[in-house]
Amino acid sequence: LTDSQTDSDRHTYWIWIGRTWTHGLNPYHHPTAENIAMSSSHSPGDLDVFLSLIESRLRADFTSPDLSRAIIAAGSTSGGLSSALPGGESSPSKFLSLLAQVLHKPAKPIKLRALMSVLGLDSDEVIERSASASSGGLSFGSAAGARQPDDNDEIESRKTDAIVWQLLQDAEKDGEMWVRVVAGIIKGIMFTTNRRDVDRHCDPACRGETAKQELDKITTEILEKVVESSSMASSKLLKLEQKLQPSLDDDDEDDDFDNDDGGVNEDGDERSKSRRKCYPVVGSPVHRYLDGIHTRVQRHLNRGSNSELQGHHNSINISDTFWIAPKGNPVGDSFGTTAKPDSFYTARVFVFLWDPMLQFPNHVPSKVTCPKCGSTNTKCDGGWNFRPFHWFDRIIYIYHRFVACNGCGARCPTVRADFISKLPTLVAEQFPFTLPSERGPGLYDPMISMMKLFFTEGIMWGKFAKVINSLQSSNFARNHVSYLDSLDHWLTVQPSLFVESRVPLPFSPQTSQEGYCGIKLRPSLLKSAFRARMVAEERYIQASFQLANDEGISTDDSHKLTGYIHATVPGGRKVQPYTCTSTAISLAGRVCYSRFTPNKAINVLSNVIEAYGLVRKHVGQEMLLRMEVDNGAHDVVAHISSSPSLLNDV
């Protein structure tokens, strides 16, 4: 078989020898990729064999680089895919010409992988530079450095830009849309202009029309979706917060977990910026118990309506009830057919009911004050929730509701400190708890008062938290041991007549919210609760200083506390605004005043000392007869003008 074509540029002939094709070239006329594509027409059987080889190579994902290497290696003696091509002496350009003839036949995934394989080919410019560098190497004789005709043939056979351009042009007319899109994108990556002299720099102008349209369409749709989603987000935010309030409160975030007194944290690896679950998991025994209390309260509230939770003899009247004690006697009751620790979990759970609008109708108006904007245009939005609080050796839960402001749209739980501060003092004092943060557990107020008393004994945050956690662990251990003893009694002493399973359920870990529902007290929670409590009582504490005055005073300066106070100045730099603390105590050892000052100069306290003299006058202690200082000539002079009694033979 022969297939010849003659023109002014070249003469090529194909000869079937054995089972391969071989061709000859006029040594003085070099082939182009277009000529090869035009002349390399083979029998359908040969093309089918070639197509089968391509499909087998590209059947798996991420095989385009493999085909790229096969194209580059075409014509080498390494065999592989190129050794089975029509023509024993293959080349990258002839390989691509054959690929162009069969590209319209395979399935879409094969077409796409075949197209992406051309991204791994070198440009004609790179091939020329490589050949020039090679020819400039070490050689001998009169032809040193000169390129031979055979070398030119090899170089021309390795050039692929023209055939790649034509291959992509043809692919842009394919019936599959994504084949056209990918072909257009690849052409825009590989070619800089619509001409064929390319240097592999991306030029969007070379993209095909289909690729340009589809990319514009996809980009536009993405931007429209982003704009639509962002516009809907603000309107949905309030509704999502209301629906997800229980789950939002479920996380306890503590960013400050350091121990001022160097104590060891009880939480082990749960350190700074950690998150922990502090709400019982839905379906757990404690959650079912709390949900039952919620149902009983709602039954009473809906007793006059057509709601499913209408009045029932087992309802709870929240108007005249504060505490709900645990129900059940797990040690006295038998397990029955299956041993479960559920009753041991719920038998320790106390619940405090808090709804000041219903419990104190004579003192709290129906329209309470919004803690955010101060408006009284508020309403109870129907949301209820349980919040865990630390109570010495156990965790209790407070059942409360939410108040929504019609003005600013804020939604506030009735246990939050800023809401409590808006209530009448008589009502606020009936809530003996402090909730320092939007999330996580709260604290029983007497624990904070105990913490204040311990400060004077050198017990700080870490040690106090360790004591409380030890009490909780002891309580947990007692419950655990009681469960094990009850199991032994159930299995050996007084076994049940009918047992479904003699394998009991194990007792849960202490902090598991699927079982025992314990929560470790963190020093950071103590600090934030203490700060919240001090802010609430600051006016009272400041006023109480006036009652500390007697006939004597002792003053001194200290630098120990100023290192804990920093201010951030422009530029993000932190500075210490104070260098000194000036404190005065009475003869009885009670604080009269304590102020941070920028330095030890007495003139910075002139206003404080003047006000101190007025305080002594107001409380009937105008006579100051004794003053202890470490710099008498300096400090006494400052006090004489406000307390002239110091001149009376002191």
Helices and strands as residue ranges (DSSP letters): E 2-6, E 11-17, E 20-25, H 33-39, H 44-57, H 64-73, G 80-84, H 92-102, H 108-117, G 118-120, H 124-135, H 149-158, H 161-171, H 177-190, G 204-206, H 209-243, H 245-249, E 251-254, E 274-277, H 285-301, G 318-320, E 323-324, H 342-346, E 351-353, H 356-359, E 378-391, E 394-405, E 411-413, H 417-420, H 425-428, E 433-434, E 442-444, H 445-455, H 461-488, I 489-493, H 523-544, G 545-548, E 552-558, G 562-564, E 567-569, E 573-575, E 580-586, E 591-597, G 602-605, H 606-618, E 626-628, H 632-640, G 644-647
